[in-house]
Amino acid sequence: MQKVLITGAASGLGRELALRFAKEGADICIADINSEGSAETLELVEKAGGKGWTAYLDVTSEDQWNALRADVEERWGGLDVLINNAGVATGDRIDAGEWAWWEWIIDINLKGVALGCRTFTPVMKKQNSGYIMNTASLAGLMILPSMASYNVTKAGVIALSETMYYELHAYNIKVTALCPGFFRTNLNKTMKTSDPSMLKFVDKVFEKSELDASEVADRAYKSLMKGEMICNPHPIGRKAVFIKRWLGGLFRWKVKQASFDLRRREESLQKQS
């Protein structure tokens, strides 16, 4: 029976990842700051064929990570799978929004993932095995405008995951960066932005997504079990990365054109204020 720890598992993709592992009969630690949502996920996990327990976790707190590690070692004696999935979103240009939002998203999306990896890598090294998945985003691969702080954190998670992929190979620890595109989740509910049209844009692309959260979770599970370094589950996401890599001139031209749309929108907002 796999012993799996998933952060941000009280809802959204984290919940679907827990349910995917539950189908394999896994024992799952559902770690989140949303205790009510975690309890709901646990009920669903048990109905799906797994079992588990809930843990309150603020991923920005080193003390809470250390306490969770002690609990995991006492309960399980080790850990097979760590999924650093907890995350938040922002949507602003570099000179817009509040600086506090940068600190907020970096603390959760990047430092929180790094803390999880630092906390449980020694456990996996000791047992000479393990799987780690860090939830990044297609935004970390494509770096599109008007999402500066979000892009930075997700690109950082990819860089961290690639570093660990090679660094931990000798210890038989597999590391995967999960890089989904837009899909229906609750990320937009906590999104911070100074641009009202950004939320409308996010809702629009959510509705057009090729995959839902359960499908992303299934593809993520398969990629993790194969030990792939990057999981880019959306077909359109893989196409976009291909275009950026092999048709770089076209990609750069398209993105530069988008900058004029952003300028017009910004000037329109300034006139309205």
N, C-alpha and C positions, 0 to 999 in steps of 0.2 A: 504493500500500500504506500503510495507516494505521500510524502509530507510536504505540504505546499503552503507558503505564506504569500498573501496578496494584499498590497496596500491599495487604498481607494476602492475597496471591494463592497462598499455599502450600496453602490448603485452603478449604473452605466456599464462601461466596458469591464471594470473590475468585477462586477457581479457576474457578467457573462463568462468571464474567464474562470471564476469560481465554479459556475455551473458546468463548464466544459470539463474541468478536472473532476467534478463530482461524477460525471458519467463514467469515469475510469475508476470510481470507487476511492478517490483520494481523501486524505484527512487534511482539512484546510483551516488555516488560521486566517480569519477575515479581519484585517486590520484597517481601522478607519477612525476619524474623529466623529463620525455620525453613528452613534451607538444604536439608535432606532433602526436605521437602514441596515446596519450590520446584522442585527437580530433577524430582520426580514430575509436577508441573503442567506443566513444560516438555515432558516426554515426551508428555503428553496433548495439549498444544497442537499439537505437530508432527504427531501422528496425526490431529488434527482439521482440518489444512490450513493452520495458521499456522506461524510460526517465532518465535524469540525468544532471550532470554538471562535469566539470573538475577542478582539483585543482593542482597547482604545489606544490610538497612536496618532500623535502629531509628528509628521515626518520631519519637521524642522528641529525636533528636540533630540539631542544626542542622548540625554538621560533616558528618555522614553524608549529609544532604540535599544539601548543597553539593557534596560529592564525587560524588554520583549525578548531579546536574545537569551537572557537567563531563563525566562519562562519557557521558551522553545526548547532549550537544552534539557530543562527539567522534565518537560512533558514528553518530548520525542527523542532526546539524545542526539539530535542532528537535524538537518534540513535538506530535502532533496531539491526543491524548487523555490526560488525567491523571485517574485514579480513586483518590481517597483513601478506601480501603475498610478498612484495618486498624482493629480495634476490640476492646474487651473489655466485660465486663458486670459489674454489681453489682446487688444486690437487697436494699435495706434501707430502713427508716424513717430520718428525719433524725437521730434520737438513738441509732441502733443502729449496730453495726459499728465498724470502726476508721477514724480520721481518715486514716490512711495510704492507705486504699482510695480516698478522695476524690482525693488527690493522684495516685495511680496512674491512675485512670480519666480524670481531667482531662488529665493529661499525654499519654495515648495518644489518647483519643477526640476531644478538642477542640484541644489545642495541636499534636498531631501532624498533624491536618488543616490547621490554619492554617499550619504550617510548610511543608507540601507546596504549598499555594496560593501562599505568599509566594515560595517557591523557583522555581516554574515559571511564574508569571504573567508575569514579565519576558520569558521566552522566547517566550511566546505573543503578548505585545504587540509584540515585535520583528517577528514574522512576520505579525501582524495576522490571526490566526485561532487557533482551538483550541476544545476541549471540556473542561470540568472537571465531574466528578461527585464529590460528597461523600456518603458513606454515612452517613445519619442513622438515623432510625427513626420508626415510628408513635408511639412513646413521646414523641418530641419534639413531636408535634402534639397528643397527647391528655393528657399530663401526669397519669398515673394514680398513685395512692398506692403507697407501699412500694418505690419505685424512685427515690429522691430524686437521688442522684448521677448515675445513668444518665440520667434525664430531663434534668437540667441540661446534660449534655454534648451530648445529641442535639438539644435545643432550641437550644443554642449553634451547632451545626453548621448547622442550618436558617437561623438568623439570619445567619451568615457567608455562606452560599450565596446567600441573597436579596440581601444587600448586594452581593456580587460580581456577581450577575446583572445588576443595573443599572449598577454601577460599570464593568464591562468591556464593556458593550454597544457602545460606540463603537469598540472594538477588534475587533469581530466574534468575540468569545469567548463561547461559550454555557456557562452554569453551571446544573447540576441538583442538587437535593438528593434523594437516594434515601431514601424513608421506608417501608420494608417493615414489616409486622406480624411476628408470630412465624412462623417456618418452620424446618424441620429443618436445623440447622447445628451446628458444634462450639463455639459461643459459650458454652454452658452448662458446658463442660468446664473453663473457666478462670474461671467466674463466682465472685465473692467475695460471700458473704452470711453473716450470723450466724443466719439463720432456715432451718433444715433443710427446712421445708415449701415454701420458695421454689423450690428445685430440683425438687421433685416437681410443683409447679405449672407450672414452665417445661416440663418433660418432657411433661406432660399437654397443654398448648396446642400444643406442637410437633407432637404426633401428630394434632391436629385441624386443622392448617393446610390452607388451600385450595390453596396453591402449594408446590412444592419449590424448592430453590435454583436449579435450571436455569431454571425458569419465571420466577422473580424476575429472574434475569439477563437473560432474553430481553426482558422488559418494560422493564427498566432500559435496555438497549441501544436499544430503539425510542424511549423517552422522551428519551434523551440526544441521539440523532440529530435529533429534532424540536426540540431546544432548549427543552424544557419546564422551568420553574423548579422544580416539585415533581413527583416521581414517587411516587405512592401505589399500588403495584401490586396490593395485596390488595382484592378487592371488599368484604370486611367492613370493611377499613380506611377505604375511601372512604365507606361507610355511616356509620361511627362519626364521621368528621369532619363529615359532613353533619348528623348529629344534634347534635353539639356546637355547630355554627354556627347552625343554624336552630331547634333545640329546646333551647336552652341551659338552661332551667329544668329540664327533664326530665333532662338530662345531669348537672347539678350535684346534683340530688336523688339520682340513682343512685350517684354517686361518694361522696356524703356517707354514704349507707347502708353503702357498703363500708367506711367508716372504723370502723364499729361491729364489723364482722367482724374487722378488723385488731386492734382493741382486745381482743376476746375471745381471739384467737390469742396476742397478746402476754402477756396475763394468764395464759393456760394454760401458756406457756413458762416464765414466772416461777415458777409453782407447781411445775413439774417440776424446776427447777434448785435 
